[in-house]
Amino acid sequence: MSAPHTSEAGAGPLSTPTSPDAKRVWRAARAPIFIAVVILLGASLVLLIRGDTSHGDLDPGSAEPGGSRALANLLTQQGVRVVGVRTFADAEAELSPDATLLVTGPGLVEPGRLAELRSHAGEAVLVGARQQTLDAVLPGVSTMPESDVGVRSPDCTVAAAVAAGDVLLGGVGYQAHQSARGCYAGSLLQVGRTTLLGSGAPLTNENLATEGNAALTMRLLGRSAKLVWYQPASGDQSAGLAQRSFLDLVPRGWLYGAVEVGVAAVLFALWRGRRLGPVVAEPLPVVVRAAETVEGRARLYRRSRSSAHAAHILRQAVVDRLRPTLGLGAAAEPAAVVSSIAARSGRSPAEVGALLYGPAPGDDASLVRLADELDRLTREVR
């Protein structure tokens, strides 16, 4: 084998394109992966610590800032029997026409079931009720955009609100027909013997002593001798709602944030990703003789024992080489090729057909004999 010759074009410095390996990929991606992991861990920790704070905890037995033990104790001192329940069945069993029903999470109860529960009580107070709940419990009442919790003036004729004066209220706003009475810029709405509160802020331990919160809540919840304090549990099957998934429990703000993080990740990947431009032709560093290339390929076929594949390539090369001489097109059928070669070479069609389209050789010796016969056939046709 002759030594390879160095070309003039290859005399200069060579640039060898390389694909990024695992180490380089990790080095480029570890920063955004670390940031994403920190964000997810932080979000999970906040959800575990705070939970759903859309209308506070409002647990009558909790002394936490978001609990309502202080209000429950005040009501008890005034002679009101406070009964805390977590399931729909327990609330239904405790209610009577002379009792007041407080529902701190109306959205966790199927609206039709909540309307049925409301019919069993004399008075009712719903905290943070949404439109779907209102359509079943109080038809004709609609919600307004939420507002920040702050000190508000009553500006209404509801006796409890007039006596309490300014309170800390906000959240969901409500509006209704003329028979309804709205207070605190729509954060409190009274329709008959049902009262809607846009937020549970006045009921919490940390806000009970602020402004007239205690006076308002005592008057709303202390009108009956018995108060059924219903905190719907998310897994209560008797409430009529199917078991909620993890995505249902995640606040909407976190979902929107996750979408934004995903879009940012895609944009970051496009920015940092490998840009594949058009193919660049580079001069070979050496000139390789055609015979050496053929010989190298033949060794590969021999090493992989691809006698059948090599025979197919040789036969196809002979047909492609002789087709222009015979005046045949590229789409010529094998029968036309065989008959034309047989007429030109003087051999029988059966012999030509076996030589060009017969079974593949089983070993290297048969492959060599086939190559010799194909060379002889080519010379006879030409």
N, C-alpha and C positions, 0 to 999 in steps of 0.2 A: 504494500500500500504506500502510495506516495505521500509525502508530508504536505499538510495544508499550507496554502499560500496566503500570506497576509495581504489584504486589499488596502489600497490607498485610503479609501473612505473610512476604513477601520483604524487608521493610524492614530486618530485623535482619542480623547477620553471617552469612555463608554458610560452610558447611564442605563442601569438595569432596573426596569420597573418592578417593584415588589408590592405584593398585597399585604395589608396590615395583619400582623399576627395577633394572637390572643393577648399578649402582653401590651402591645400598643393600643388595642381596642379597650382594654381595661383601664389603661392610663388616661385615655380620653373620656371614658364614660364614668369613672368613679366619682367625679365631683357631682354631676347631676343625679346619679343614683343615690349618693349620700344625702343630698338635699331633699329628694323625694321621700326617702325613708324617714328623715327627721320630720317632714311635714305630716306624713301618715301617722307616725307615732304620736306626734303632738295632738293631731285631731282625735285620735282614738283615746288619748288620755283625757282630753277635755270632755269628750262624750261620756266617758266613764265617770268622771268626777261630777260634772254638772247635770248630765242627762238632758231630758227635755224640759227646758225652762220657759216655754212659751207662755205659761200662766202660773209659774211657780210650783212649789211642792204642795203647799196648802194642806199639809197633813195636820189634823187637829191634835195629834199626839206628839208632834215634833217641836223641839225647842230651837231648831236651827233658824237662821234669819228668814228663810223662805217658808218655814212651817207656820202653823196657826194655833199653837197651844195656848197662847195668851188670849186670843179671842174665844176659844172654846172654854177656858177657865172663867172669863167674864160672863159668858152666857150661862154657864152652870151656876155661878153665884147669883144670877138674876132669876134662877128657878127654871131655866130651860134644860131639858134633858138632851144632851148631845150624843148621838149614836153614830159612830164612824163605821162605814161599810166600804168594801172594795169590790164586791161583785153585784151584778144586777139582781140575782136571786135574793141576796140578803137585803138589798134596798127595797125590793118589792115586798118582802115579808115584813119590814119595819114600818112601811108607810101606812098612813090612815088619813081620812079626810080632815082631821084636826092637826096634822103635822106639816112642817115646812121641809121642803126638799132642796138641798144645795148640791149642785152637780159641778165639780171643779174641772172636769174634762169631758164636755158633751161630745166632742169629736170621736171619743173612744166607744161610743154606744151607737148602735144602728138607729137612725132617726125615727123610724116607726116604733121601735121598742121604747125609745126615750119619750115619745109622745104618749105611749100607753102608760109609762111610769109616771109621767106628769099628771095624768088624769086621776091617779090614786092619792095625790097630795092636795092639801088646801092651798098652800103657798109654795112658790118655786123660785129659786134664784139660779140662773145659769151663768157660768163664768167663761167668757171667750167663745161663745157659740158662733159657728160659721153658717154660711148660707144654706148648706145642705140640711143642717139641723133645724134651722129656722123654718124652712119650707114645710117640715113635718110638724113641728111643735107650735109655731106661730106664723101661719100663712099670712102674707102681706107685709111682713117685716123683712127688710133687706139690710145688708151690711154696707158700710162705707169704708174708704181706705183707712188703714191703721194709722194711729198717731202716737207720738212719744208720750210716755207716762210723765205727768207733771201736775202741779197744783192747779185745779180748775174750780171755777165758781158754778153753783147749781143752775141759776137762771131758769128755774122751772117751778112748778107748783106741787111737786111730790113732797109729801110731809116729811119723810125721812131725810131727803136732800136739803130741804129748807132748814130743818133743825140742825143738821150737821154743818152746813155752810161749806166752806172750801175744803176739798179733799184731794188726795193724791190719786189721780185716775187717768186713764188713757187706754191705749190698745185698740181693740176693734170698735168701730163706730156703728151705730144703728139708726135707722130711720123707718117710719111706718106711717099709717093712716092717722087721721085726726084724733081717733079715740086713744091713741098711745101718747104717753107723756115722756119726753126726752129731757135729760139733764146732763150737765157737764159736757157740753158740746157733742152730745150723742153717745158718750161713753157709758151712760146709764139710760135704759129705756124700760118703762113700766107699761105693760099691756095687761089690763085686768089685774089678776093676782100673780102674774109672772113678771119677774124682773130680770133684765139682762145687764150684766156687767162686762165691759170691754176688757178688763184686766183684773187679776186677782191681787194686785198690789195693796189695796186697802186692808186685805184680810191677813197679811203676813205679820210675823212678829216684829220685824224691823221697821215696818211702816204703820203699825197700829196706833202708835202714839203721835203720829204726824197729823197736823191740822185736825179735821173732823172725821178722820177715818174710823175711829172707834165708835163715834156716835152714829155714823151712817150704817156700819155693818151690824151694830147691835140692834138698830131699828129694823133692818131688812131681815135679819135672821132670828130675831127674838120675838116675833109676833105670835108664835105658837108655843105651846108647852113642850113640844118635842121637835127636835131638829135632826133630820136624817142627813148626815154629812157623807155624800157619796163621792168617793174618789175612784173612778173606773180604772180597773187594771187592764193593761194592754192584752193580756193573755186570757181574759175572761170569755169563754165560749158562750155563756148565757147572755152576753151583751149583744149578740147577733152579728158581730163583725168577724170576718175570717182572720186567722192568725196573720199578723203583719210581718212582712219580710224585713231584712236588715235595712234595705234602702228606704222603706217606709219610716223607719225610726230615725234615720239620719236627717238632720235639718236641711231644708232646701238650700240654704246658703252654702253648706258644705258640698252639696252636689254640684252647684254652679261653679264653686271653686275648683272641684275636681276636673270639671270639663275644661276650665281655663288652664289648669296645670297640664292636662293632656294636650291641648293645642300648643302650649308653650314647648312641651317636650318634642312634639313633631317638628315645630319650627327650629328648635335647637338641633335636632338630628339632621334636618336638611342643611343647616348652616355648617355643622361640624362634619357631615358625611363626606365620603370620598366622591369627588366629582369625576365622572367618566366622560371625557371628551372624545373627539374623533380619533380613530386609529392613526398613530404616527408611524410612518415608515422609517425604520432605522437600518443603516447599512450593516451588513453582516461583518463580523470581525475577521472572518476567514472565508476563502473561496473553496467550496467542496466540489469535487468532480462528480458528474452525474453517475458515472459507473460506481463510484464509492457509495453514493446514496442508494442505488439499486441493490448493491451487494449488502449494505447494512440492513435494508428492509428485508431482504431474503433471509438473512440470519435471524431476524426477529420472527419471521414466519416459521422457520425451521425450529427455533427454540420453543415456540408455542404449539408446534405440531399442527399447523394450519395448512396441510397439503390441499385440502378441498378448496379453501379460500384462495390459495395461490393459483390453483388450476383454473378457478373461475376467472380470476384477473387475467391470466394468460389467454384464455379462450376469448374473453371479451375484447382484449387488445387486438387480437388477430381479426376478429369480425369488424371492429371499428377501423382497422387499417385497410382492410380489403373492400369495405363497402363503397368508397368513392371509385375504386377501380372497376367495380362491377356495375356502377351506375345506380346503386340502391340508396334510398334515403335512410334517415336515422330511425324511421318507424317501420322499416321492413320486417316482415315476419320471419321467424327462423326457417320455415319451409322455403321461402323465396331465396334466402341466403344460401341454403344448402343446395338447391337446384342450380343456382347461378355458379357457385363454386365448383360443383360437380361438372357442369358443362364446360367451364373454363379450364379445369385441371385434368379432365379425363378420368377422374375417379368416380366410383359409384356413389349415388346419393346416400346409401346406407353407411358407407365408409366415412363420408364427410360428416354425416349427422352424428355418428358415434364419436368422431374426433372432436367436433365442436360442442355437442350438446349431450355427450354420453355421461356415464357415471364418473364420479370423482375418483382419482387415484387413491389407493389405500396407503401408499408409502412413498418415501423420497425417490426410490428408484423408478417407480411408475410415473412420478411427476417429471423426472428428467426425460424419460422416454416420450411423454406427452409433449414436453417443450420441443424436443427434437422434431417430432412429427408435425407440430404446428409451424416450425420454421421451414420445413420442407414443403408443406402445403402453401405457405406464403410465396415461396420462390416459384412454385409451379403456376400459381395464379398470375403472378406478375410477369 
